[in-house]
Amino acid sequence: MKDYLNFNFEANNSDFVSVYDELPLWSAPFGMTLLETIKLKENAKVLDVGCGTGFPLLEIAGRFGNSSKIYGIDPWIKALERIGLKLKKYNIENVYLINGSAEKLPFENNFFDLVVSNNGINNVDNPEIALNEIFKVLKNDGQFVFTMNLPDTMKEFYDVFEIVLNELGLINEIEKMKEHIFEKRKPVDYMITLIKNAGFKITNAIEKSFNMRFANGTAMLNYHFIKSHFAESWKSVAGQENMERVFELIEKNLNDTAKSKAYLSLGIPYVCFDCNKT
């Protein structure tokens, strides 16, 4: 009997429920564009750089099928353990996990048919080295598809952040804020230069955006994803001495904006690069 005919929906199994519908909301818009861009084929070798807790790694594994081998690499050990549980509960057998970094890929040259990274390249320590490594392990005529959010991400918040810092006379902190944005969200033109310098040909650069809406600034600042992925950097920019006053004013300004517009909306522009090794 086919394996999929033996699958049971384990509604009362706590491990199964813990991995059900667990897709990170933040990753979804980026990942859907990536999944629409990759070329599907049988008997492929695929690498997901910065695979996190498994999206789009597991989607790719399912869409390519068992004739293909799908590899995921990430320095985050606990995230890989999470993927391991998903592989077990979903009975996925064509995925291989590696604890490592994009700057030192442990694979032979010309090994992969496809390399992807969903909002991962902008989070590596050295994107230039990472791109060179990806170029080496990709086969000739192979495809490289990656997504990243752009400098205007949450511009509505950063505009308020800058206004508050300026009002408090924290001019050096404004420069620190701009350096933080550049460190994490490179402009398209800057990335195009890095991609071409690594040897890739860019087939397409697909720019899209989505919005994250909140009832007010208080809700946004207390939102779990903001607290876990953004707040620490923002606090570092403000500095320990000024942090409480800065965020008190930011929260007030954001709440005033939400009152005047009925809600607070943060824009998330991003790009999906479709590249080839020729």
Secondary structure, DSSP 8 states (H G I E B T S, - for coil): --GGGG----TT-HHHHHHTT---TTHHHHHHHHHHHS---SS-EEEEET-TTTTTHHHHHHHH-TTSEEEEEES-HHHHHHHHHHHHHHT--SEEEEE--TTS--S-TT-EEEEEEES-GGGSS-HHHHHHHHHHHEEEEEEEEEEEE-TTTTHHHHHHHHHHHHHTT-HHHHHHHHHHHHHHS--HHHHHHHHHHHTEEEEEEEEEEEEEEESSHHHHHH-HHHHHHTHHHHHHHH-TTTHHHHHHHHHHHHHHHHHHHSSEEEEEEEEEEEEEE-
